[in-house]
Amino acid sequence: MNFDLCVKLFLVLALASPGYAKCPKERQLCSQSGEYKHCEEDDERYPAGTKKTNLIYCDSMLCEPEGFEHDYITRNHDQTPHQNKWKRAKIGERATLHDVCVLRNGMPVTRECKLKDYRAEWEPTDQWDPVVCLRRFREQTISEELNTLHDEVLEGRRRTNDTQGRREMTGLMRTIFRQRDRSLLPVDVHMTGQMFGTLMQQDKDAAVSVDLVSVCKEIMSCDSQVLRLSAQLNATNTLLNQFENYMDALPQQLVPKEQCGKVVVKPMSDEAETATTGVETYNLSDIGIQALITGNISVFFANPECDFITGIAIFSASAENRRASPSGFWYRFLRFSEDLDKIKRESDLETAAFLPESLWKDVKGKGVTYLIFKIYAHDALFVETSLQRSRRPRSKVISISIPGLENNILPQPLPFLLRNENLRDPDANASTLGSGCGFWNYQTWSNEGVTTSSSSNLLKDPIIECHTDHLTQFAFLVGGSYRTNDLGEEDLKIPINEKVLDIISIVGCSLSLLGILGIFLTAAIFKSWRSQASTKVLLHLCLAMCLQMVLFVFLNTDDISEKLVTNGETVFCVALGAALQYSILVLFSWMLIIAFLQFQRYVTVIRIESPPRYTLKAAILAWALPLVPTLLVAFIDPDSYIPTAAQLSTDTGICYPSGYGLIFGVFLPVTIITVCNLVIFVYVFYSISHSLSQSIHKSEKKMVIKQIRLSIMLFFLLGLTWIFGVFASMQAGVAFSYLFCITATMQGFVMFIYFVLLDSASRRLWVGLICPPKNEMDVQKRTAELQSMATSSTNNNQ
């Protein structure tokens, strides 16, 4: 019977022992690792503090999935409720939601699984503010794919308890991370650390080492803000710790003593493999070395029993006896007989570390067999959460591990060398005070137990010599005062298409304002043009449109609204919201009046004589009637204008009616007018089409074709572009959001093109002003487009 079988049999017998079998399931207590300890009734055999700090009921080891309701931000700042659920989590973990739920800064919405009364229990959420998050973004991200993989691992749909399952899982993770043109978010770093933790609970497998190095390489290449935000969840430390521990468990598989001196069939990965994984692999197990190399992170496994290699040196240029890496650096292996001063004098040295012979013999006598060196090209994964720092790394980071060494305490100092990057790229804030060698304690950089060789000015030494009496990750630190900007709630990611739609809206509104300015300028200069009744109606429409756009683009923004609410100036917020509501209703009132004029012109067979002062009466109606719903909402429900805390927290709130105020004060009148305008447009278009089919003379057909062109203009003039907005609000598709933003915001610019640029009479007026003709022009001539707004040939009498 072999040893493994004996161990398994022993565990079975132990769990089947009378004490375990007689203990009711609800009384069984385990350690947090899941190992059965004792029955609750047997407390007298254990110290009082043991149960409280280390034990938990065996049937309550995990926080189980639980439902959670929140809102998603969808297209164009809309919000929609969603029923989600928390993923299963261990005590101390911060779980994410089953469906991707990410804040605007890329951070996941998380919930901690805590230990309470010897059971796993979710932290309460009853005091939380309403959660509003994103599911999709403008940029292409890996979050949904990574979240799906995470779910499959947690729910057991993807195996991690055998080599094949682990290879498939890490291979898919590596493929996800290596997709080009994909952005990384803090949520991705958080989930990756949790999946690394899942692997740590299984048998360690050298077959997945390349994939893990590849994933860490990609994470180290992502934006520094992403990693700084990830550090707020301790995600970077979790990832780093899990990676280090996993690598430290592999040397027995990669550089076993049995391989020493044996011929290696495949000493390095081929180009295709390297291109797929992004990792160069070197199998030099005949001399006791295996290497996984990338431009960001490299791992060297060493078995000194094979060829007395106890260290590694990295260089930035080639020289004799140096091995080249396609990742852009050179390296050579160091034996325990090397001279530290000679290594220090070698040209282009970046970093080096080795165990001298005496130190190697000491640790070997303590049962040590293997060494692992990890070289980090920069400090991306070593993120301090403090905003104020007194030192910062200015070298590569070298990690030294000796599996089996008790407490990682060395019997004598271990030397290592680091290049001072402050010479290449001087730091204006750098100070000799506080500079020197240091190590990462998973909170900050410290120099406890690490000494730096004496020097008159460390900042000017090209190579820094260090010695340490313990093992971890090391770097050369430059002293100074360094402040990290507080990211706070800074947006890293925004909802899908939102930024593009915002840009389109701003550009469209700006063009419309310029177009309206052109119309007003034409009216101000040319009295004969502005004296037409149709022009007067057009000017009223432009004024309403200008008021609405100025309020929307410049005055009633989310920033201004948030400031008003924060400062308690709710009266101003109500006034601003009411003004925006009023401007929209006035705009639609004028659209309805214009639609009625078009109906009279193109559909009514018998011409109706317009009443005296028709334009004045229409103006009184269009500017006064919208006051009714506006004042009703403002006096009956003024709070409806105040944006909610959830809207302000996601920059989606402005001072504008909501609830019943929005439904009855804006949506209902706008919908009624839009439906009326649509019906009139259909009638007008049918009338024009019918005339075209009955036209006989060529000249008449040309005129009707002009009227068809007019109908296109009417689509903008009557505000029918808002139909696209209705479909967009109904989540009918992102295409409607784009159509609405493009057409609705361009309304003023389109009117300028039709009534000024394309109108022959207006063009002649401008040409006559710029280049006065010899003969007086007929300024009374109007095109069909402008005449369409008149209801009879007696416009001048109105």
C-alpha positions in Angstrom: 0.0 0.0 0.0 1.6 3.3 -1.1 1.9 6.4 1.1 -0.9 8.5 -0.6 -3.4 5.7 -0.2 -2.4 5.3 3.5 -3.0 9.0 4.0 -6.5 8.9 2.4 -7.4 5.9 4.4 -6.3 7.6 7.6 -8.5 10.7 6.8 -11.5 8.5 6.1 -11.0 6.6 9.3 -10.5 9.9 11.2 -13.7 11.4 9.8 -15.5 8.2 10.6 -14.3 8.2 14.2 -17.0 7.9 16.9 -16.6 11.5 17.9 -17.3 12.8 14.4 -20.0 10.3 13.6 -21.9 11.0 16.9 -21.7 14.7 16.6 -24.9 16.2 14.9 -24.2 17.9 11.7 -25.4 21.3 13.0 -22.9 21.0 15.9 -19.8 20.1 13.9 -17.1 22.8 14.1 -14.3 23.2 11.4 -11.4 25.5 10.8 -11.9 28.1 8.1 -9.8 25.9 5.8 -12.7 23.3 6.0 -10.9 20.8 8.3 -13.1 19.2 11.0 -12.0 20.1 14.5 -14.5 19.0 17.1 -18.0 18.9 18.2 -19.5 22.0 19.9 -20.1 20.1 23.1 -16.4 19.3 23.5 -15.4 22.9 24.2 -13.6 22.0 27.4 -10.8 20.4 25.4 -9.9 23.7 23.7 -8.8 27.1 24.9 -11.7 29.6 25.2 -10.3 31.8 22.4 -9.8 29.0 19.9 -13.4 28.6 19.0 -14.1 32.3 18.6 -11.2 33.2 16.4 -10.6 30.1 14.3 -13.7 27.8 14.2 -16.9 27.9 12.3 -19.9 25.6 11.9 -19.0 23.1 9.2 -22.4 23.5 7.5 -22.0 27.3 7.3 -18.6 27.7 5.6 -19.8 29.9 2.8 -22.1 32.8 2.1 -24.6 31.3 -0.4 -26.0 33.2 -3.4 -28.6 35.7 -2.5 -30.9 37.9 -4.6 -30.2 41.7 -5.0 -32.1 44.4 -6.9 -30.4 47.3 -8.5 -30.6 49.6 -11.5 -28.6 49.4 -14.7 -27.6 52.6 -16.6 -28.6 52.0 -20.2 -28.5 54.1 -23.2 -28.5 57.8 -23.0 -28.6 58.0 -19.1 -31.7 55.9 -18.8 -32.1 53.5 -15.8 -33.8 50.1 -15.7 -34.3 47.9 -12.6 -32.6 44.5 -12.6 -32.9 41.4 -10.3 -29.4 40.1 -9.7 -27.8 37.8 -7.2 -24.5 37.6 -5.2 -22.0 34.9 -6.0 -21.0 32.3 -3.4 -18.2 33.6 -1.3 -15.8 32.5 1.5 -15.4 34.3 4.8 -13.3 37.4 4.2 -14.0 37.6 0.5 -15.7 40.4 -1.3 -18.2 38.8 -3.7 -19.3 40.3 -6.9 -22.8 40.0 -8.6 -23.7 37.2 -11.0 -24.5 39.6 -13.8 -21.8 42.2 -14.4 -22.4 45.3 -12.2 -19.7 47.9 -12.5 -19.6 51.5 -11.3 -18.5 54.3 -13.6 -15.0 54.1 -12.2 -14.7 50.5 -13.2 -15.0 49.2 -9.7 -17.3 46.2 -9.1 -20.2 46.4 -6.7 -19.1 44.0 -3.9 -20.4 42.6 -0.7 -18.3 41.1 2.1 -18.8 37.6 3.5 -18.2 37.9 7.3 -17.9 35.6 10.2 -20.6 36.1 12.8 -21.6 33.7 15.6 -19.4 31.0 14.1 -21.3 31.2 10.7 -20.7 32.8 7.4 -23.0 35.8 7.0 -23.4 38.5 4.4 -22.8 42.0 5.4 -26.1 43.9 5.6 -27.2 46.1 2.7 -30.2 47.9 4.3 -28.2 51.1 4.9 -26.8 51.1 1.3 -27.7 53.9 -1.1 -29.5 52.7 -4.2 -27.1 50.9 -6.4 -26.9 52.1 -10.0 -24.3 50.4 -12.2 -23.2 49.6 -15.7 -23.2 46.3 -17.7 -21.9 47.4 -21.0 -19.5 50.2 -22.0 -18.4 52.3 -24.9 -15.0 50.5 -24.9 -14.6 46.8 -25.6 -13.8 45.1 -22.3 -13.2 41.6 -21.1 -15.5 41.9 -18.0 -18.4 39.9 -19.3 -16.3 37.0 -20.6 -14.2 36.9 -17.4 -17.4 37.1 -15.3 -18.8 34.1 -17.1 -15.7 32.1 -16.6 -15.7 33.1 -12.9 -19.3 31.9 -12.6 -18.5 28.6 -14.2 -15.7 28.0 -11.8 -17.7 29.0 -8.7 -20.7 26.9 -9.7 -18.7 23.9 -10.6 -19.5 23.9 -14.3 -15.8 24.2 -15.1 -13.5 21.7 -13.3 -10.4 22.8 -11.4 -9.7 19.6 -9.5 -7.8 17.9 -12.3 -5.0 18.9 -14.7 -7.2 19.0 -17.8 -9.8 21.2 -16.1 -7.2 23.5 -14.8 -5.5 23.8 -18.1 -8.7 24.6 -19.9 -9.7 27.2 -17.2 -6.3 29.0 -17.2 -6.0 28.7 -21.0 -9.3 30.4 -21.5 -8.4 33.1 -18.9 -5.1 33.8 -20.8 -7.0 33.9 -24.1 -9.5 36.5 -22.7 -6.7 38.7 -21.4 -4.7 38.5 -24.6 -7.5 39.9 -26.8 -6.3 43.0 -28.5 -8.2 46.3 -28.3 -9.8 45.3 -25.1 -9.7 47.4 -21.9 -9.1 46.1 -18.4 -11.2 47.4 -15.5 -10.6 47.1 -11.7 -13.4 44.5 -11.6 -11.3 42.3 -13.9 -8.3 42.4 -11.6 -10.6 41.6 -8.6 -12.1 38.5 -10.3 -8.7 37.3 -11.5 -7.3 37.4 -8.0 -10.3 35.3 -6.8 -9.8 32.8 -9.6 -6.1 32.5 -8.7 -7.3 31.8 -5.1 -9.5 29.0 -6.4 -6.5 27.4 -8.1 -4.5 27.8 -4.8 -7.1 25.5 -3.1 -6.3 22.7 -5.6 -3.2 20.7 -6.4 -0.5 22.9 -7.8 0.0 22.2 -11.5 3.1 23.3 -13.4 1.1 22.9 -16.6 -0.8 26.2 -15.9 2.3 28.2 -14.9 2.7 29.7 -18.4 -0.9 30.9 -18.4 -0.6 32.5 -15.0 2.5 34.4 -16.0 0.8 35.5 -19.2 -2.3 36.8 -17.3 -0.1 38.7 -14.8 1.9 40.2 -17.7 -1.2 41.6 -19.3 -2.5 43.0 -16.0 0.9 44.8 -15.5 0.4 46.4 -18.9 -2.9 48.0 -18.0 -3.6 51.6 -17.1 -2.1 52.6 -13.7 -5.4 54.1 -12.6 -7.1 50.8 -13.0 -4.6 49.1 -10.7 -4.8 52.0 -8.2 -8.6 51.5 -8.0 -8.1 47.7 -7.8 -5.9 48.3 -4.8 -8.9 49.8 -2.9 -10.3 46.3 -2.9 -6.9 44.8 -2.1 -7.1 43.1 -5.5 -3.6 43.8 -6.5 -2.2 42.4 -3.3 -4.4 39.4 -3.5 -3.3 38.7 -7.1 0.3 39.2 -6.3 0.3 37.0 -3.2 -1.6 34.2 -5.0 0.8 34.4 -8.0 3.9 34.3 -5.8 2.6 31.4 -3.7 1.6 29.4 -6.8 5.0 29.8 -8.4 6.7 28.9 -5.2 4.9 25.5 -5.2 6.1 24.4 -8.6 9.9 23.9 -8.6 9.7 20.3 -7.5 7.8 19.6 -10.8 9.9 21.8 -13.0 13.5 21.2 -11.8 13.5 17.9 -10.0 16.9 16.4 -9.1 16.2 13.4 -11.3 16.5 15.7 -14.4 20.0 16.9 -13.5 22.5 16.2 -16.4 19.8 14.6 -18.6 19.4 15.7 -22.2 16.4 18.0 -22.7 14.4 17.2 -25.8 12.8 20.6 -26.2 14.9 23.3 -24.4 12.7 26.3 -25.4 9.2 27.1 -26.7 8.8 27.7 -30.5 7.7 31.0 -32.0 4.1 29.8 -32.4 3.8 28.9 -28.7 5.4 32.1 -27.6 3.0 34.1 -29.9 0.0 32.3 -28.4 0.9 32.7 -24.8 3.2 35.8 -24.9 5.6 33.9 -22.7 9.0 32.5 -23.6 9.7 29.2 -21.9 13.2 27.7 -21.4 13.7 24.1 -20.1 17.2 23.9 -18.9 16.5 21.3 -16.3 19.8 19.5 -17.1 21.5 22.4 -15.2 18.6 22.8 -12.8 16.9 25.8 -14.4 13.4 26.5 -15.8 12.5 30.0 -17.0 9.3 31.7 -17.9 10.1 35.1 -19.5 8.1 38.1 -20.6 8.8 41.8 -20.9 6.9 42.6 -17.7 7.5 39.6 -15.4 9.9 36.7 -15.5 10.2 33.7 -13.2 13.4 31.6 -12.8 13.2 28.2 -11.0 16.6 26.9 -9.8 17.8 23.6 -8.3 21.4 24.3 -7.2 22.1 20.6 -6.8 22.4 20.3 -10.5 25.0 22.9 -11.4 25.5 25.1 -8.2 23.4 27.9 -9.8 22.0 30.0 -7.0 21.2 33.3 -8.7 20.3 35.4 -11.7 21.6 38.6 -13.3 19.6 40.7 -15.7 21.2 43.1 -18.3 20.0 45.7 -20.8 22.6 44.9 -23.5 24.4 41.9 -24.9 27.8 40.7 -23.9 29.8 37.4 -23.7 28.1 34.6 -21.7 24.8 36.4 -21.7 21.6 34.8 -23.0 19.3 36.9 -25.1 15.6 37.1 -24.6 13.2 38.3 -27.4 11.5 40.3 -24.6 14.3 42.8 -24.8 16.9 42.0 -22.2 19.8 39.6 -21.5 20.6 37.4 -18.5 23.0 35.0 -17.1 22.9 32.5 -14.3 25.1 33.1 -11.2 26.8 30.3 -9.2 27.4 30.5 -5.5 31.2 31.0 -6.2 30.6 34.4 -7.9 32.2 37.6 -6.6 29.7 40.3 -5.8 32.0 43.2 -6.7 32.7 41.7 -10.1 29.0 41.3 -10.8 28.5 44.9 -9.7 31.1 46.2 -12.2 29.6 44.3 -15.2 28.3 46.7 -17.8 24.5 47.3 -18.4 23.5 45.5 -15.2 19.9 45.9 -14.2 19.5 43.6 -11.2 21.1 40.6 -9.7 20.8 38.3 -6.7 22.4 35.1 -5.6 23.2 33.0 -2.6 26.9 32.9 -1.8 28.3 29.5 -1.0 28.2 29.9 2.7 24.6 31.0 2.7 23.6 28.2 0.4 25.2 25.6 2.6 23.4 27.0 5.6 20.0 27.0 4.1 20.6 23.6 2.5 21.4 22.2 5.9 17.8 23.4 6.9 16.3 21.2 4.2 16.1 23.7 1.4 16.3 22.3 -2.2 15.0 25.0 -4.6 15.2 28.7 -5.3 12.8 30.9 -7.2 13.6 34.4 -8.6 10.9 36.6 -10.0 11.8 39.8 -11.9 9.2 42.5 -12.2 10.1 45.1 -14.8 8.2 47.8 -12.9 6.1 48.3 -9.8 2.6 48.1 -11.4 1.4 45.4 -9.0 2.9 47.1 -5.9 0.2 49.7 -5.3 0.1 51.9 -2.2 -3.4 53.1 -1.2 -2.0 56.0 0.8 -2.3 59.4 -1.0 0.9 60.7 0.5 4.2 58.7 0.2 7.7 59.4 1.4 9.4 57.2 -1.1 8.8 55.4 -4.4 10.6 52.5 -6.3 13.1 53.5 -9.0 14.4 50.1 -10.1 13.2 46.8 -11.2 11.5 44.7 -8.4 13.2 41.4 -7.6 11.4 38.7 -5.6 13.5 35.9 -3.9 11.8 32.8 -2.6 13.3 29.7 -0.9 10.6 27.1 -0.3 11.0 25.3 2.9 12.9 28.0 4.7 11.2 28.5 8.1 9.5 32.0 8.4 11.6 33.2 5.4 14.3 34.2 7.8 17.9 33.9 6.5 20.8 32.7 8.7 23.0 35.3 7.1 22.4 38.3 4.8 21.7 37.7 1.1 23.1 40.2 -1.3 21.3 41.7 -4.3 22.0 44.6 -6.7 19.6 47.1 -8.3 20.1 49.7 -11.0 19.3 53.2 -10.0 16.8 54.4 -12.6 16.9 57.9 -11.1 20.1 58.5 -13.2 18.3 57.7 -16.4 15.2 59.7 -15.6 15.9 62.2 -12.8 13.1 62.8 -10.4 12.8 66.5 -9.4 11.3 65.5 -6.0 14.0 62.9 -5.2 15.9 63.3 -2.0 18.8 61.3 -0.5 16.9 61.3 2.8 14.8 58.2 2.8 16.4 56.7 -0.2 17.8 53.1 -0.1 16.8 49.5 -0.5 13.4 48.3 0.7 10.8 45.5 0.5 7.1 45.3 -0.1 5.1 44.3 3.0 1.8 44.2 1.1 0.8 47.7 2.4 3.8 49.9 1.7 7.5 49.9 1.0 9.6 49.3 4.1 13.4 49.0 4.8 13.2 46.9 8.0 15.7 44.1 7.8 17.2 45.4 4.6 20.5 47.4 4.5 22.0 49.6 1.8 25.7 49.9 1.1 27.1 53.2 2.4 27.4 55.9 -0.2 27.8 59.7 -0.1 25.0 60.2 -2.5 22.7 57.2 -3.3 20.9 59.2 -6.0 24.1 59.3 -8.1 25.2 55.6 -7.7 24.4 53.6 -10.8 24.2 50.3 -9.0 22.8 50.0 -5.5 24.1 47.2 -3.3 21.6 45.8 -0.8 21.6 43.0 1.8 18.5 41.3 3.4 18.0 38.9 6.3 14.5 37.9 5.1 12.7 37.1 1.8 10.1 38.9 -0.2 10.1 41.5 -3.1 12.8 44.1 -3.1 13.4 47.4 -4.9 15.5 50.6 -4.7 13.5 53.3 -3.2 14.0 57.0 -3.7 13.0 59.4 -0.9 10.9 62.4 -1.4 7.4 63.7 -1.0 5.0 62.1 -3.5 1.3 62.7 -3.6 -1.0 60.4 -5.5 -4.1 62.1 -6.9 -7.3 60.8 -5.3 -9.2 59.0 -7.9 -12.4 59.1 -5.9 -15.4 58.4 -8.2 -13.5 59.5 -11.3 -15.1 57.9 -14.4 -12.9 55.3 -16.1 -15.7 53.8 -18.1 -19.0 55.1 -19.3 -22.1 53.4 -20.6 -22.0 52.0 -24.1 -22.3 54.6 -26.8 -23.0 57.3 -24.2 -19.8 59.4 -24.9 -20.4 59.2 -28.7 -24.0 60.3 -28.2 -22.9 63.1 -25.9 -20.5 64.3 -28.5 -23.1 64.1 -31.3 -25.6 66.1 -29.1 -23.1 68.8 -28.3 -21.9 69.2 -31.9 -25.5 69.1 -33.1 -26.7 71.7 -30.6 -23.8 73.9 -31.4 -24.5 73.8 -35.1 -28.2 74.5 -34.5 -27.3 77.5 -32.4 -25.1 78.8 -35.2 -27.9 78.1 -37.7 -30.4 80.0 -35.5 -27.9 82.9 -35.2 -27.6 82.9 -39.0 -31.4 83.2 -39.3 -31.6 86.0 -36.8 -28.8 87.8 -38.5 -30.6 87.5 -41.9 -33.8 88.9 -40.3 -32.0 91.7 -38.6 -30.2 92.9 -41.7 -33.0 92.5 -44.3 -36.3 94.2 -43.5 -38.0 92.9 -46.6 -37.2 89.3 -45.5 -38.3 89.6 -41.9 -41.5 91.5 -42.8 -43.0 88.3 -44.3 -45.5 86.5 -42.0 -43.9 83.2 -42.7 -40.5 84.6 -41.5 -42.1 85.9 -38.3 -43.4 82.4 -37.5 -39.9 81.0 -38.3 -38.3 83.5 -36.0 -40.6 82.6 -33.1 -39.8 78.9 -33.6 -36.1 79.7 -33.7 -36.3 81.8 -30.5 -38.0 78.9 -28.6 -35.4 76.5 -30.0 -32.6 78.7 -28.9 -34.0 79.0 -25.4 -34.3 75.3 -25.0 -30.8 74.6 -26.3 -29.1 77.2 -24.1 -30.9 75.8 -21.1 -30.1 72.2 -21.9 -26.4 72.7 -23.0 -25.2 75.5 -20.9 -27.4 76.2 -17.9 -29.2 73.0 -16.8 -26.3 70.6 -16.7 -25.7 67.7 -14.3 -22.8 69.6 -12.7 -24.8 72.7 -12.1 -27.8 70.7 -10.9 -25.6 68.7 -8.5 -24.2 72.0 -7.1 -27.6 73.4 -6.5 -28.9 70.4 -4.7 -25.7 70.0 -2.6 -25.9 73.6 -1.5 -29.5 73.3 -0.7 -30.6 75.8 -3.4 -33.6 73.7 -4.4 -35.7 76.8 -5.3 -33.2 77.6 -8.1 -33.2 74.0 -9.2 -37.0 74.1 -9.5 -36.9 77.3 -11.4 -34.2 76.0 -13.8 -36.2 72.8 -14.3 -39.4 74.7 -14.9 -37.7 76.9 -17.4 -36.5 73.9 -19.4 -39.9 72.3 -19.3 -41.5 75.5 -20.5 -39.0 76.0 -23.4 -39.8 72.5 -24.6 -43.5 73.0 -24.5 -43.2 76.3 -26.3 -41.1 74.7 -29.0 -43.7 72.0 -29.6 -46.5 74.6 -29.6 -44.9 76.4 -32.5 -44.3 73.1 -34.3 -48.1 72.5 -34.0 -48.9 75.9 -35.4 -46.6 75.4 -38.3 -48.1 71.9 -38.9 -51.5 73.5 -39.1 -50.3 76.0 -41.7 -48.9 73.2 -43.8 -52.2 71.4 -43.6 -54.0 74.5 -44.9 -51.6 75.0 -47.7 -51.3 71.4 -49.1 -54.5 69.6 -48.0 -57.3 72.0 -47.7 -59.0 72.4 -51.1 -60.8 75.7 -50.4 -58.4 78.3 -49.1 -59.4 79.8 -45.8 -58.7 83.4 -45.3 -56.4 84.0 -42.3 -57.8 86.2 -39.5 -56.3 89.6 -38.9 -53.1 89.7 -36.8 -52.9 85.9 -37.2 -49.1 85.8 -36.2 -49.7 87.9 -33.1 -52.5 85.6 -31.9 -50.5 82.5 -32.6 -47.6 84.0 -30.7 -49.8 84.7 -27.6 -51.2 81.2 -27.7 -47.8 79.5 -28.2 -46.0 81.4 -25.5 -48.8 81.5 -22.9 -50.4 78.1 -23.1 -47.3 76.2 -22.0 -47.3 78.2 -18.8 -50.3 76.2 -17.6 -48.7 72.7 -17.2 -45.4 74.2 -16.2 -46.9 76.2 -13.3 -49.2 73.3 -12.3 -46.2 71.0 -11.9 -44.1 73.7 -10.2 -46.7 74.5 -7.5 -48.3 71.0 -7.0 -45.1 68.9 -7.1 -42.0 71.0 -6.9 -39.9 68.1 -5.5 -40.3 66.3 -8.8 -37.7 68.7 -10.3 -35.0 67.7 -7.8 -32.8 64.9 -9.1 -32.3 61.9 -6.8 -29.1 61.0 -5.0 -28.7 57.9 -7.3 -28.9 60.2 -10.4 -26.4 62.7 -9.0 -24.0 59.9 -8.0 -23.9 58.7 -11.6 -24.0 62.1 -13.3 -27.4 61.4 -14.9 -29.5 63.9 -12.9 -30.6 67.4 -14.0 -33.2 69.7 -12.6 -36.2 68.4 -14.6 -39.6 66.9 -13.8 -39.8 63.3 -12.9 -42.6 60.9 -12.0 -46.1 62.2 -12.6 -44.7 65.7 -13.3 -42.8 64.3 -16.2 -45.7 62.2 -17.4 -48.5 64.8 -17.3 -46.4 68.0 -17.6 -44.1 67.0 -20.5 -44.7 63.6 -21.9 -48.5 63.9 -22.4 -48.6 67.3 -24.2 -45.5 66.5 -26.3 -46.9 63.1 -27.3 -50.3 64.6 -28.4 -48.5 67.3 -30.4 -46.1 64.8 -32.0 -49.0 62.5 -33.0 -50.9 65.5 -34.5 -47.9 66.6 -36.4 -47.2 63.1 -37.7 -50.8 62.8 -39.0 -50.6 66.2 -40.7 -47.2 65.2 -42.2 -48.7 62.0 -43.6 -51.6 64.0 -45.1 -49.2 66.6 -46.6 -46.9 63.9 -48.0 -49.9 62.1 -49.5 -51.2 65.3 -51.1 -47.8 66.0 -52.7 -47.4 62.5 -53.9 -50.9 62.5 -55.4 -50.2 65.8 -57.2 -47.0 64.3 -58.6 -48.9 61.3 -60.0 -51.4 63.5 -61.7 -48.9 66.1 -63.1 -48.8 66.3 -66.9 -46.6 69.2 -67.7 -42.9 69.0 -67.0 -42.8 72.3 -65.3 -45.4 71.2 -62.9 -43.5 68.0 -62.1 -40.4 70.1 -61.3 -42.5 72.2 -58.9 -43.8 69.0 -57.2 -40.3 67.6 -56.8 -39.4 70.8 -55.0 -42.4 70.2 -52.7 -41.1 66.7 -52.0 -37.8 68.3 -51.0 -39.9 70.5 -48.8 -41.5 67.5 -47.1 -38.1 66.4 -46.0 -37.6 69.8 -44.4 -41.0 69.5 -42.8 -39.9 66.3 -41.0 -37.4 68.4 -39.1 -39.6 71.5 -38.9 -42.5 69.7 -37.3 -40.3 68.0 -34.7 -41.0 64.5 -36.0 -37.4 63.6 -35.1 -38.6 63.2 -31.5 -40.3 60.0 -32.6 -36.9 58.4 -32.7 -36.5 59.6 -29.1 -39.7 57.8 -28.1 -38.4 54.5 -29.6 -35.0 55.0 -28.0 -36.6 55.5 -24.5 -38.5 52.2 -25.2 -35.1 50.4 -25.6 -36.0 49.7 -29.2 -32.3 49.7 -30.2 -29.3 51.9 -30.1 -29.9 53.0 -33.7 -32.9 55.1 -32.6 -30.6 56.8 -30.0 -28.2 57.8 -32.7 -31.0 58.9 -35.1 -32.6 61.0 -32.4 -29.3 62.7 -31.3 -28.4 63.4 -35.0 -31.7 64.7 -36.2 -33.2 66.4 -33.1 -30.1 68.4 -32.3 -29.6 69.5 -35.9 -33.1 71.1 -36.3 -31.9 74.7 -36.2 -29.0 74.0 -38.6 -31.4 72.3 -41.1 -33.7 75.3 -41.0 -30.8 77.6 -41.7 -29.8 75.6 -44.7 -33.4 75.5 -46.1 -34.5 79.0 -45.4 -31.2 80.9 -46.0 -28.7 78.9 -47.9 -31.0 77.0 -50.3 -33.5 79.8 -50.7 -32.8 81.8 -53.8 -34.3 85.0 -52.5 -32.2 84.9 -49.3 -29.1 84.1 -51.3 -29.7 87.1 -53.6 -30.1 89.4 -50.5 -26.8 88.3 -49.1 -25.0 88.4 -52.5 -26.5 91.9 -53.0 -25.2 93.0 -49.6 -21.7 91.6 -50.2 -21.4 92.4 -53.9 -24.1 95.0 -54.8 -25.5 94.4 -58.3 -26.0 97.1 -60.8 -29.7 96.5 -61.1 -32.0 96.4 -58.1 -33.0 92.9 -57.2 -36.5 91.6 -56.7 -36.3 91.0 -53.0 -40.0 90.0 -52.8 -39.4 86.7 -54.7 -39.6 83.7 -52.3 -39.1 80.1 -52.9 -41.6 77.4 -52.3 -39.9 76.5 -49.0 -40.5 79.8 -47.4 -44.0 80.3 -49.0 -45.0 77.0 -47.5 -45.4 78.7 -44.1 -47.9 81.2 -45.5 -51.6 80.4 -45.6 -52.6 82.8 -48.4 -51.2 85.3 -50.8 -52.0 88.1 -48.4 -49.2 87.6 -46.0 -48.3 91.2 -45.9 -51.7 92.1 -44.4 -51.1 89.8 -41.4 
